[in-house]
C-alpha cells in the first residue's frame, strides 16, 4: 500500500534515467531505492510535513534530505521539470520549447508602487 503521491511505474520510467545519470546506478553503497526516496520527497512536498516527520516506511529523513539537497544543487530537479514540460507539450501537440513568456500585469504594477512608498508602506509617519 502506497501513498497518493507515489510515482506510478510509467512516471518512474520517465525520470529514472535522469536520476541514474546524475546519481549513478544502483550500487551496493546506494542501498536505498531511489524511487522510495523520490516518493518520500513528493510526499513531503505535497503534505508539507517536516523532514523528521516522514512516515517510517520511507528511508530515514536524513537520507531523503541528503538526496534532495544534492539533487537540488546539481540541477537534477530542474532537468526533470524541463523534460516533463517538453513531454507534456509534445503530448498536447505543441512545440516542445515554449516560444514566449507571460508576465502577470498585477505583479508588475505592485513592484513599482512598493518602490515609490518605501519601507513604511504608505503610512504617514
C-alpha positions as CSV (number, residue, x, y, z in Angstrom):
1,X,0.0,0.0,0.0
2,X,1.4,3.3,-1.0
3,X,0.6,7.0,-0.8
4,X,-1.4,9.1,-3.3
5,X,1.9,11.0,-4.0
6,X,3.8,7.9,-5.1
7,X,5.0,7.7,-8.6
8,X,3.4,5.2,-11.0
9,X,5.5,2.8,-13.0
10,X,5.0,5.0,-16.1
11,X,6.0,8.2,-14.3
12,X,9.1,6.5,-12.8
13,X,10.1,5.2,-16.2
14,X,10.3,8.9,-17.4
15,X,12.5,10.2,-14.7
16,X,14.6,7.1,-13.6
17,X,17.1,7.5,-16.4
18,X,17.7,11.1,-15.4
19,X,18.2,10.1,-11.8
20,X,20.5,7.3,-12.7
21,X,22.6,9.6,-15.0
22,X,23.1,12.2,-12.2
23,X,23.4,9.9,-9.2
24,X,24.9,6.8,-10.7
25,X,23.3,3.4,-11.0
26,X,22.2,1.3,-8.0
27,X,25.4,0.1,-6.4
28,X,25.8,-1.6,-3.0
29,X,26.5,1.7,-1.3
30,X,23.2,3.1,-2.7
31,X,21.2,0.6,-0.8
32,X,18.1,2.8,-0.5
33,X,15.9,2.5,-3.6
34,X,16.0,5.9,-5.4
35,X,12.3,5.5,-6.2
36,X,11.4,5.3,-2.5
37,X,13.5,8.4,-1.8
38,X,11.8,10.3,-4.6
39,X,8.4,9.2,-3.3
40,X,9.4,10.4,0.1
41,X,10.3,13.8,-1.3
42,X,7.0,14.0,-3.2
43,X,5.1,13.1,0.0
44,X,6.9,15.8,1.9
45,X,6.3,18.5,-0.7
46,X,2.6,17.6,-1.1
47,X,1.8,17.1,2.6
48,X,4.0,19.9,4.0
49,X,5.3,17.7,6.8
50,X,8.6,18.3,8.5
51,X,11.6,16.2,7.4
52,X,11.7,14.3,10.7
53,X,8.0,13.5,10.5
54,X,8.3,11.4,7.3
55,X,6.4,8.1,7.8
56,X,8.6,5.2,8.9
57,X,8.1,3.2,5.7
58,X,10.2,5.8,3.8
59,X,14.0,5.8,4.1
60,X,15.4,7.9,7.0
61,X,14.7,11.6,6.8
62,X,18.5,12.3,6.7
63,X,18.9,10.1,3.6
64,X,16.0,11.7,1.9
65,X,17.2,15.2,2.8
66,X,20.7,14.5,1.6
67,X,19.4,13.2,-1.7
68,X,17.1,16.1,-2.1
69,X,19.8,18.7,-1.3
70,X,22.4,17.1,-3.6
71,X,19.8,16.8,-6.4
72,X,18.9,20.4,-6.0
73,X,22.5,21.6,-6.1
74,X,23.4,19.6,-9.1
75,X,20.4,20.7,-11.1
76,X,18.5,17.3,-11.2
77,X,15.1,18.7,-10.3
78,X,15.4,21.4,-13.0
79,X,16.3,18.8,-15.6
80,X,13.4,16.6,-14.5
81,X,11.0,19.5,-14.8
82,X,12.3,20.5,-18.2
83,X,11.9,17.0,-19.6
84,X,8.4,16.7,-18.1
85,X,7.4,20.1,-19.6
86,X,8.7,19.1,-23.0
87,X,6.9,15.7,-22.8
88,X,3.6,17.3,-21.8
89,X,3.9,19.9,-24.6
90,X,4.6,17.2,-27.2
91,X,1.6,15.1,-26.0
92,X,-0.6,18.3,-26.4
93,X,0.6,18.7,-30.0
94,X,2.6,21.8,-29.2
95,X,6.2,22.8,-29.8
96,X,8.4,21.2,-27.1
97,X,10.0,24.5,-26.2
98,X,7.9,27.5,-25.2
99,X,8.1,30.4,-27.6
100,X,7.1,33.2,-25.3
101,X,6.6,34.1,-21.6
102,X,3.6,35.8,-19.9
103,X,4.1,38.2,-17.0
104,X,1.3,38.9,-14.6
105,X,0.5,42.6,-15.0
106,X,-0.6,42.8,-11.4
107,X,2.9,41.8,-10.2
108,X,4.4,44.4,-12.4
109,X,2.2,47.1,-11.0
110,X,2.9,46.1,-7.4
111,X,6.7,46.3,-7.7
112,X,6.5,49.9,-8.9
113,X,4.2,51.0,-6.2
114,X,6.4,49.5,-3.5
115,X,9.4,51.3,-4.8
116,X,7.7,54.7,-4.5
117,X,6.4,54.2,-1.0
118,X,9.5,53.0,0.8
119,X,9.6,50.9,4.0
120,X,6.6,52.5,5.8
121,X,4.2,51.1,3.1
122,X,2.2,54.4,2.8
123,X,1.9,55.2,6.4
124,X,2.0,58.9,7.3
125,X,4.9,58.6,9.8
